[in-house]
Amino acid sequence: MKTFYKLSVIVILIFIGCELQPADKEPGPITSNPIDLSAASEKVVSASNDFGIDIFRLLLNDEPADKNIFISPVSISLALAMTYNGANNATEDSMAYALRMQDLTPEEINTAYKELIAGLTTADENVIMDIANSIWYRQGFSVEQDFLDINSEYYKSEVQGLDFSQPEAVDIINNWVSANTNNKIPTIIEQISPLHVMFLINAIYFKAIWTLQFDPEATRDDFFRVAAGDFKDISMMNYQDTINYFENEDFQAVELDYSAGNFSMVVMLPKGNKTPEEIWRKATPESWDSWMGSFVKREVELYLPKFTFRYEKKLNDILTAMGMGIAFTGAADFSGINPVADLRIDYVKHKSFVEVNEEGTEAAAVTIVAIIETSINPNAPPTFRADHPFVFAIREKSTNSIVFLGKVAEPVIEE
């Protein structure tokens, strides 16, 4: 059975009871339109899900037990795949390994993502699924045309040279991010270093209504047991209806469809005293396939809390643990971007938003890969911007006598 043709947003929740109501069914016929991928693209999508399973496991272990987590593996892998097109030698190999695509060619990876972007964004006319990519480079910095052409052709990347030294450059990039996430993620960068030469950004926005909607009047005040054992007040949605259901010794699971059923949310609920971290330790591409193939239609009393939260994570350490540490060091080879500049990844940052309510789900994610030049052309003029606190001295040169020393914390002008 073909799997992974749907984007599943995985949320780990705890089950608490309240009064049941039947689901509100959408009127009229709803037709599913599966995405038809080539055999080669299926391998890439499977590898991308392998990447998502692994990075989510590392995040579960890295974050405190009481912290919400929400990521888009597709967003992260798309931003890294664009960057990968500029990597060579050991850096190329390490990035392919981290992406779990070491057995695939760059052509297979790029072609598959082109197909996937087209499929995800057109699968259901009643679901908003927008994917946007962009590349911003410092004006005057030479970029290999092949690198830009590949990312424009396969990822539909918008490419723009920008004067990074101007204060408005930060706003221009953030405005692009905000516009492509329906204002759910208003910023991705706070400042641009004089050493930054390029930003590669992916933005995803998703909004869909449940196939079976919850009745808002049936939502009740309830409580939720957090990791520390305390109970928190929440708003609990509920209905009783026939939905996809599966359970094993570790967890219960339901699959809640959106619209025509191309997209769904899979909710995995640990049994007993098990934790989300424990059940995810058993997640592999094979087990995930098995779990997704084990759902059966069954009448279920469903209780699901409403929630809205944001998440932000710098992924350097996580991606290093996944095998691409060289890309963050001076040994990195991004000669596919510029053959003479000494480039490396400064940081990979991911930001996300999710809201789940009676009507459906709204979600957004942004991933940025910041490229830095570690050694500047010695013939290029240096940049000195005294735009933060500094120390200064007044001296007599022939005696080297320091006459005055000072610190400017704020350059005020007093009369």
C-alpha positions in Angstrom: 0.0 0.0 0.0 1.3 3.4 -0.9 1.9 5.6 2.2 3.2 9.0 2.9 1.0 10.7 0.2 -0.6 12.7 3.0 1.0 15.3 5.2 0.3 14.1 8.7 0.6 16.5 11.6 1.6 14.4 14.6 0.5 15.6 18.0 0.9 13.7 21.3 -2.1 14.2 23.6 -3.5 12.8 26.9 -7.1 11.4 27.0 -9.6 13.0 29.4 -13.4 12.5 29.4 -16.3 14.8 29.0 -19.8 14.8 27.5 -20.1 13.3 24.0 -21.9 14.7 21.0 -22.1 13.4 17.4 -19.8 15.0 14.9 -21.0 17.7 12.5 -20.8 16.2 9.0 -19.9 18.3 6.0 -22.8 18.4 3.5 -22.3 17.3 -0.2 -20.0 14.8 -1.8 -16.3 14.9 -1.0 -13.8 13.4 -3.4 -10.3 12.4 -2.5 -7.6 13.1 -5.0 -4.4 11.0 -4.2 -1.1 12.4 -5.3 0.5 10.2 -8.0 4.3 10.2 -7.5 6.9 8.4 -9.6 8.8 5.4 -8.2 11.9 7.5 -7.7 10.0 10.3 -5.9 8.4 7.7 -3.6 11.9 6.9 -2.4 12.7 10.5 -1.7 9.4 11.0 0.2 10.1 7.9 2.2 13.6 9.2 3.0 12.1 12.6 4.0 9.8 10.9 6.4 12.7 8.9 7.8 14.4 12.3 8.4 11.3 13.6 10.1 11.0 10.6 12.4 14.6 10.9 13.5 14.6 14.7 14.0 11.4 14.5 16.0 13.0 11.8 18.3 16.0 14.0 18.9 13.9 17.0 19.7 11.8 15.0 22.1 14.9 14.0 24.0 16.4 17.5 23.8 13.5 19.5 25.0 12.1 19.5 28.6 9.2 17.1 29.1 6.8 20.0 29.8 7.6 21.9 26.5 5.3 21.7 23.5 7.0 20.8 20.2 5.7 21.4 16.7 7.8 21.1 13.5 7.4 20.7 9.8 9.9 18.0 8.6 8.9 19.0 5.0 9.9 22.6 5.6 13.2 21.7 7.2 14.1 19.2 4.5 13.1 21.6 1.7 15.4 24.4 3.1 18.2 21.9 3.5 17.7 20.4 0.1 18.0 23.8 -1.5 21.2 24.4 0.4 22.4 20.9 -0.5 22.5 21.9 -4.2 25.5 24.2 -3.3 27.4 21.5 -1.3 30.3 19.5 -2.7 32.6 16.6 -1.5 32.3 15.6 2.2 29.8 18.4 2.9 27.5 17.1 0.2 27.8 13.5 1.5 27.2 14.5 5.1 24.1 16.6 4.2 22.7 13.7 2.1 23.2 11.4 5.1 21.5 13.8 7.5 18.6 14.1 5.1 18.5 10.2 4.9 19.0 10.5 1.1 22.6 9.1 0.8 21.4 6.5 -1.7 19.7 9.1 -4.0 21.2 11.4 -6.7 20.7 15.2 -6.5 18.6 14.9 -9.7 16.3 12.4 -8.0 16.0 14.6 -4.9 15.3 17.8 -6.8 12.8 16.1 -9.1 10.9 14.5 -6.2 10.6 17.7 -4.3 9.3 19.4 -7.4 6.6 16.7 -7.7 5.8 16.8 -4.0 5.4 20.6 -3.9 3.1 20.5 -6.9 1.1 17.6 -5.4 0.7 18.9 -1.9 -0.4 22.4 -3.0 -3.1 21.0 -5.4 -4.3 17.8 -3.7 -7.5 19.3 -2.3 -9.0 22.6 -3.5 -10.8 22.9 -0.1 -7.5 22.8 1.8 -5.1 25.7 1.8 -1.6 24.3 1.4 1.0 26.9 0.4 4.7 26.2 0.0 7.1 29.1 -0.8 10.9 29.2 -1.1 13.3 32.1 -1.4 17.0 32.8 -1.6 18.3 36.2 -0.5 22.0 37.0 -1.2 24.1 40.0 -0.3 24.4 42.5 -3.2 27.8 42.2 -4.7 28.4 38.6 -3.6 28.9 36.3 -6.6 26.6 33.3 -6.7 26.9 30.4 -9.2 24.2 30.7 -11.7 23.7 26.9 -11.8 22.9 26.9 -8.1 20.3 29.6 -8.6 18.8 28.0 -11.7 18.4 24.6 -10.0 16.6 26.0 -7.0 14.4 28.3 -9.2 13.4 25.4 -11.5 12.8 22.6 -9.0 11.8 24.6 -5.9 10.3 27.7 -7.5 12.6 29.8 -5.3 12.3 33.5 -5.5 15.9 34.9 -5.8 16.8 38.4 -4.8 20.0 40.3 -4.2 19.7 42.6 -1.2 21.8 45.2 0.5 22.3 43.5 3.8 24.0 46.6 5.3 20.7 48.5 5.2 18.4 48.3 8.2 15.4 47.7 6.1 16.9 44.4 4.8 15.7 42.6 7.9 12.2 43.9 7.5 12.1 42.9 3.8 13.0 39.3 4.6 10.6 39.1 7.6 7.8 40.7 5.5 8.2 37.9 3.0 8.0 35.3 5.7 4.9 36.9 7.2 3.2 37.2 3.9 3.8 33.5 3.1 2.6 32.2 6.5 -0.6 34.3 6.5 1.0 36.5 9.2 1.3 33.6 11.6 5.1 33.8 11.7 5.9 37.5 11.5 9.7 37.2 11.9 12.5 34.8 11.3 15.6 37.0 11.7 16.5 39.8 14.1 19.7 41.0 12.6 22.1 40.4 9.7 25.8 40.0 10.5 28.3 41.6 8.2 29.5 38.1 7.5 26.1 36.8 6.3 26.0 36.4 2.5 22.9 34.3 1.9 19.6 33.2 3.5 17.7 30.2 2.1 14.1 30.1 3.4 11.1 27.8 3.2 7.7 28.8 4.3 4.6 26.5 4.6 1.1 27.5 5.4 -1.8 25.1 6.0 -5.4 25.5 6.8 -8.2 22.9 6.6 -11.5 22.0 8.1 -12.2 18.6 9.6 -14.2 16.2 7.5 -16.2 15.6 10.7 -16.3 18.8 12.7 -16.7 19.3 16.4 -19.8 21.1 17.7 -18.6 24.2 19.5 -21.6 24.0 21.9 -20.4 20.6 23.0 -16.9 21.8 24.1 -16.6 21.6 27.8 -14.2 22.9 30.5 -12.1 20.0 31.5 -8.5 19.2 32.8 -5.3 17.9 31.3 -2.6 15.9 33.2 0.8 17.4 32.4 4.2 15.7 32.6 4.8 16.7 36.3 1.5 15.1 37.3 -0.4 18.3 37.9 -3.7 19.1 36.2 -4.4 22.1 34.0 -7.8 23.6 33.0 -8.5 23.2 29.3 -11.3 23.3 26.7 -12.2 19.8 25.6 -13.9 19.1 22.3 -15.7 15.8 21.8 -17.9 13.7 19.5 -18.8 10.1 19.0 -18.6 8.8 15.4 -17.0 6.3 13.1 -13.3 7.2 12.4 -10.0 5.5 11.8 -8.8 3.8 15.0 -5.8 1.7 15.9 -4.2 0.6 19.2 -1.3 -1.6 20.4 0.4 -2.3 23.7 1.9 1.2 23.8 -0.7 3.7 22.5 -4.1 4.4 21.1 -4.3 6.3 17.8 -7.0 8.0 15.8 -6.8 9.5 12.3 -8.9 12.6 11.8 -9.4 13.6 8.1 -9.5 17.1 6.7 -11.9 18.0 3.9 -11.7 15.3 1.2 -9.3 13.1 3.1 -6.0 13.9 1.4 -4.7 15.4 4.6 -5.3 14.1 8.1 -4.1 14.5 11.7 -2.8 11.4 13.4 -3.1 11.6 17.2 -1.1 9.0 19.2 -2.1 8.7 22.9 0.3 6.8 25.2 -1.2 4.1 27.4 -0.8 3.9 31.1 2.3 5.6 32.4 4.1 5.6 29.1 5.3 8.9 27.8 5.4 10.4 24.3 9.2 9.9 24.3 8.9 6.2 25.1 6.4 5.5 22.3 8.5 7.5 19.7 11.6 5.5 20.5 9.9 2.7 18.6 9.1 4.9 15.6 11.0 3.8 12.5 10.0 4.1 8.8 8.9 0.5 9.0 6.9 0.8 12.2 5.3 4.0 10.9 4.2 2.2 7.7 2.8 -0.6 9.8 1.0 1.7 12.2 -0.6 3.7 9.3 -1.6 0.5 7.6 -3.4 -0.8 10.7 -6.2 1.8 11.0 -9.7 0.4 10.9 -13.0 2.2 10.8 -14.5 2.0 14.3 -17.0 4.0 16.3 -15.0 6.0 18.8 -15.8 8.3 21.7 -13.3 11.0 20.9 -12.1 13.8 23.3 -9.6 16.3 21.9 -8.4 19.5 23.6 -8.3 22.8 21.8 -4.8 24.2 21.6 -2.7 27.0 20.1 1.0 27.4 20.5 4.2 28.5 18.8 7.6 26.8 18.7 11.1 27.9 17.8 14.3 26.0 17.7 17.8 26.5 16.4 18.7 23.2 14.8 22.5 23.3 14.6 23.1 20.7 17.3 20.3 18.4 16.2 21.5 18.4 12.6 25.0 17.8 13.8 23.8 14.8 15.7 22.1 13.6 12.5 25.4 13.7 10.6 26.0 17.0 8.9 28.2 18.7 11.5 30.8 19.5 8.9 28.4 22.0 7.2 28.7 24.3 10.3 32.5 24.3 10.4 35.4 25.9 8.5 35.8 22.6 6.7 32.5 23.0 4.9 32.5 23.0 1.1 29.8 25.1 -0.5 31.7 25.8 -3.7 28.5 25.1 -5.6 27.3 28.5 -4.3 30.6 30.3 -4.8 33.8 28.4 -5.8 36.2 30.8 -4.2 34.5 32.0 -1.0 35.0 30.2 2.3 31.4 29.5 3.2 29.6 27.5 6.0 26.2 27.4 7.5 25.9 29.8 10.4 22.6 28.5 11.7 19.4 26.6 10.8 16.4 28.0 12.6 12.8 26.7 12.6 9.7 28.5 13.7 6.1 27.2 13.7 2.6 27.9 14.7 -0.4 25.6 15.2 -4.1 26.1 16.2 -6.5 23.2 16.6 -10.2 24.0 17.3 -13.7 22.7 16.5 -13.6 23.8 12.9 -10.2 22.4 11.9 -6.5 23.2 12.0 -4.3 26.2 11.0 -0.5 25.7 10.9 2.6 27.4 9.6 6.3 26.8 9.6 9.4 28.5 8.4 13.0 27.2 8.1 15.9 29.5 7.4 19.5 28.4 6.5 21.9 31.3 7.1 25.1 31.1 5.1 28.2 32.9 6.4 31.5 33.8 4.8 34.2 32.9 7.2 37.2 34.5 5.4 36.7 37.7 3.6 38.6 38.6 0.4 41.6 40.6 1.6 41.2 43.1 -1.2 37.6 43.9 -0.1 37.1 46.9 2.1 36.3 46.0 5.7 33.0 46.9 7.3 33.0 48.7 10.6 29.6 49.5 12.0 29.6 51.0 15.5 26.0 50.1 16.0 26.3 48.6 19.5 28.2 49.6 22.7 31.9 50.2 22.3 35.1 51.4 24.1 37.2 54.3 23.0 40.5 55.9 24.0 42.2 59.2 23.5 46.0 58.9 23.6 49.1 60.8 22.9 50.9 58.9 20.2 54.6 59.9 20.8 54.4 58.8 24.5 51.6 56.2 24.0 50.0 57.8 27.0 46.3 57.0 27.5 44.7 60.3 28.3 41.1 59.3 28.2 39.2 56.0 28.2 35.5 55.6 27.6 32.6 53.4 26.8 29.6 54.4 24.7 26.6 52.4 25.9 24.2 54.8 24.3 25.3 57.6 22.0 23.3 60.4 23.6 23.7 64.1 22.8 23.5 66.3 25.8 23.4 70.1 25.6 
